[in-house]
């Protein structure tokens, strides 16, 4: 049974250990739960697996020293199935309110979606076309989530993980590695 203690992180935990706990807890929370969003989308677009993953990330960052502690937004954008052009719509997150739609190729999130490559941005003000949903954000990492499209075996972007930090150089290759591992887990664990 799911328990809120899944998002408790030990005082003084290392970044490696915090991410390992995120992955372990996420895998446990995803057992027998393949929904990334509520079955009745008329009620909401809040995702079961994505909501729990956003919470785990948020609490992990809060347990770490700076710069990780300075994360001010952690969440997801998902492929908008109702749009005729490729765009992302806001999914579950922790932090301030955010932009609701982002076109592929626009800003850091759109670049990650269009290229299917992680975007690790040390200074968002230097990123061409950066979308400033929150002026406090100074650095960002965006990781695409890929999944097979309709059983074809061809993987496409179905969502992205987006994490913002209030200081420059808030993320490094360790963040990239573990967030890419989480993206892989989510790509395999949800019915997109």
Secondary structure, DSSP 8 states (H G I E B T S, - for coil): ---GGGG---TT--HHHHHHHHHHHHHHHHTT---SS-S-TTT----HHHHHHHHHHHHHHHHS-TTGGGEEEEEEEEE-TT-SS-EEEEEEEEES---SEEETTSHHHHHHHHHTS-EEES-GGGSTT---SSTT--EEEEEEEEEESTTSS-EEEEEEEEEEESSTT---HHHHHHHHHHHHHHHHHS--
